[in-house]
Amino acid sequence: MPAYKIIEIFTSEAIRWKGKPLSDAIVEHVKGKKIAARCMVTRAIEGCYENGDIASTRLEILSMNMPLRITIILPAAQTESILPQIEEMVSDGIVAVQHIQVLSHKTERQLIPKHIRVKDVMTVSPCKVSLKTPVDQVVELLLSSHFTGVPVVDEKNHPQGIISQGDLISRAKMPLRLDVLASANADRIKCVMQCLSQIPADKIMSSPAICIREDRWLAEAVDLMMKKTLKRLPVIDTVGALSGILSRQDIFHTVAREVPDWRAFHHQNVQVGNMRCVADIMRRDIHTVFPETPVMDIIHIIDANDVQRVAVIDAEGRFLGLISDKDLFSVFSKHSEGIWELFVRNHPLMEKRKKAETVPDIMNKTAKDVMNTECITVLENASIDEAIGIIVSQGIKRLPVLDVEGKFKGLVSRESLMRTGFGYETELPTAQIGNERQ
């Protein structure tokens, strides 16, 4: 084991740092460093101070301002990362440091600290619609935002349901996913909106709304989202009114903010239990094509397999790029009539192909002409926490997974990170991946 040190602070309950009890401030200071340190606070039942004061639980008048002992144990190399601030914070008391012999250091990895509640991480004052809001207004709201679902509330602001992208496609017959629809020309969008304007929100929403109280633990919310296969949860207050919404992105932001650097722990010989890497959770059954694959074949793969993207690889299996339905739509947007018919749902594939044949330029395109080569990737031996950090910082939903030689191994998605990263081993069936639930 590397060298360890113990920092001990002998102080009292009355001491404050910036208006907060000193013990609370020091615990937060240590936690915020995300280092391999343990901190504990103990309260004495009796004691005396240099100035002659005595504190004792035996006499009520002397039972205030009891002595406190704050103990921090950590690798010696990390001592200087917290000690200078602690010395400044302790305005009354004794700070002592000594070397100790540590035989082993073990800890269990977890993505969400147990003390965090839903209200600590939820998005407050979320966008919402009423039961009779026309669906075209719902779509306009979603097209102008970064989310793909919105709660539906009654006149008392009580959630009655939620409208997701999946509801818009399956019940309102919206022809394209929201991000693909946003790439369409104004006339096409107007046509879609006119079709949706006669439908009220309550006719297509998923109901009843599955909600969670804002004072519940975040871990409970994750459990509920996984069991019900939900991407977001309306959050309610004590009287059942909507007070926020909790999305997977909110949870991932919390993980990125709270989780320490587990790899650094490993390098310090700290034994971390339950460590998992991207290779353990990625999807391997991803469709792949070669650079010379015709675009029409790619469209057939996307349509026939109900997938949103394919990976492009070379003859050795090295990753070259991704092609999504959005990429295809954007590339061929100048052929608005043919490509629209190619992508709109609820038409047999062969009919789409026949109509697409009226656009000769499409027939000559191959994967290399349309693939996105600016993809952010992750190595298969990266930790789940690293993958979450990339997804949060880059604002993306899926990461191509490569080995050290650059060969494509699979994809890791928000769904797989949620389901297996938080201890739910069973993946969704392939047919459900990409379909929207609440």
Buried (B, 14 or more C-beta within 10 A) or exposed (E): EBEBBBBBBBBBBBBBBEEEBBBEBBBEBBBEBBBBBEBEBEEBEEBEBEEEEEBBEEEEEBEEBBBBBBEBBBBBBBBEEBBEBBEEBBEEBEBEBEEEEBEEBEBEBBBBEEEBBBBEBBBEEBBBBBBEBBBBBBBBBBEEEEBBBBBBBBEEBBBBBBBBBBBBBBBBBBBBBBBBBBBBEEEBBEBBBEBBEEBBBBEBBBBEBBBBBBEBBBBEBBBBBBEEBBBBBBBBBEEEEBBBBBBBBBBBBBBBEBBBBBBBBBEBEBEBEEBBBBBBBBBEEBBBBEBEBBBBEBBBBBBEBEBBBBBBBEEEBBBBBBBBBBBBBBBBBEBBEBBBBBBBEEBEEEEBBEBBEEBEEBEEBBBBEBBBEEBEBBBBEBBBBBBBBBBBEEEEBBBBBBBEEBBBBBBBBBBBBBBBBBEBEEBBEEEEBBBBBB
